[in-house]
Amino acid sequence: MEELKKIEIRKIVPTISRVSSGKSRLLNILYNIKFLECRKDITTKFINILRYNPKISIPCFYHLKLKKEGEDYIFYKDLNEIYFGEKKIIEANKKINKKFVDVKEINYEDIFYMTEISDSPFIKDKEYLLSHDLCDIPGLSEYQGNQIKEEESNALSRNINNSKNEKSENEIKEQIEDEIYYKIGNIKDRTYLTEIFKIIKNYIDGGIIIFNIENYFYDENFEIIAKLYKVIHKNIENYLIILNKIDLSENPEKDIEELKGKILSFIPPNIFKSLMDIFFHN
């Protein structure tokens, strides 16, 4: 018998990146937990909303049932699938990731879970956490359809870079918007990016975009941001940008500046209203 309990709606702060960029590890650090799998051979397969709840004594993890009401989705705690304590939560995370590894036709509304945590020692603003939930989302380069082919995208990068000495700044911006942003076109495929963000888009307030030092220069990173904008129809504002695995860099300052330059070059200015500082963690 289905047992459900309606839960409070808070603002959602999603993590956004390619596969294996360090989203789960970052959230483990911020909340001082070990729940989220983050080995190299493991990628997150479900949506995990992390909620600060100082009223609980031990962490709990449970499945969410979603029901659409008008333009919004309402979340309900599935009382038939709930786990208490670190050990059981870790095992549940492993089981769920394994369950969805080979699933080809995903019911995206059925892969939402929530983890309630009693403390967050590295996030000092507890009032913020009482109104915002951070959210671990599968890497958005998985199940990507209707995207620019890699060889076309890389060729486009070279053409744009070669044209910088010959064209005015406005001409370059027009070329970028035409070739990268608009070439994506209407997104018709059902992917993690389209389906997850259609569900949570009305609750999003900021986010965390994570690049990896080993592949931040891939055009796919910026295609993901452009697609995100098309799905949520909101400007990318108040997003924290992180360059991960900076310890592998021979020149961290140079890499950070290059990433800033690529963001400004590849993403039309109407998407990013302002470019925030880029932070890094190991």
Disulfide bonds with the S-S distance in Angstrom:
none
